[in-house]
Amino acid sequence: MASTVEIPLVGGAADGQTVTVELDSNGRPPLTHHHLGDGGLAEAEIYELETVEATTDRWRYCWRGRAV
């Protein structure tokens, strides 16, 4: 079973929410997260992974803009 982690979303419509993602074989989450809006993919927003503290495995997804 793959390991998972909760990562907060910062900015955009989903600011303050968290997402649960699977870690890869190196213990890292996906580089981006596409957060779906009420209209599905038509209202999706792109969040990009950032490291919060380099000495720990703490991350956040920061808003980069609309996907469409």
NORZI-V484599 format. One record per backbone hydrogen bond with DSSP energy under -1.0 kcal/mol. NH is the residue of the N-H (numbers start at 1). CO is the residue of the C=O. E is the energy in kcal/mol with one decimal. If there is no record, write none. Layout:
# NORZI-V484599
nh->{NH & NH}
co->{CO & CO}
e->{E & E}
This chain:
# NORZI-V484599
nh->{5 & 7 & 9 & 10 & 15 & 16 & 17 & 19 & 21 & 23 & 24 & 27 & 33 & 35 & 37 & 40 & 42 & 43 & 44 & 45 & 46 & 47 & 48 & 49 & 50 & 52 & 56 & 58 & 60 & 61 & 62 & 63 & 64 & 67}
co->{21 & 19 & 17 & 61 & 12 & 9 & 14 & 7 & 5 & 3 & 28 & 24 & 47 & 45 & 40 & 37 & 39 & 40 & 41 & 35 & 65 & 33 & 62 & 31 & 60 & 58 & 53 & 56 & 50 & 8 & 48 & 10 & 46 & 44}
e->{-2.0 & -2.8 & -3.1 & -3.0 & -1.3 & -2.4 & -2.5 & -2.3 & -2.5 & -2.8 & -3.2 & -2.1 & -2.6 & -2.6 & -1.2 & -2.0 & -1.1 & -1.7 & -1.5 & -2.4 & -3.4 & -2.6 & -2.9 & -3.0 & -2.8 & -2.6 & -1.4 & -1.2 & -2.1 & -2.8 & -2.8 & -2.7 & -3.0 & -2.6}
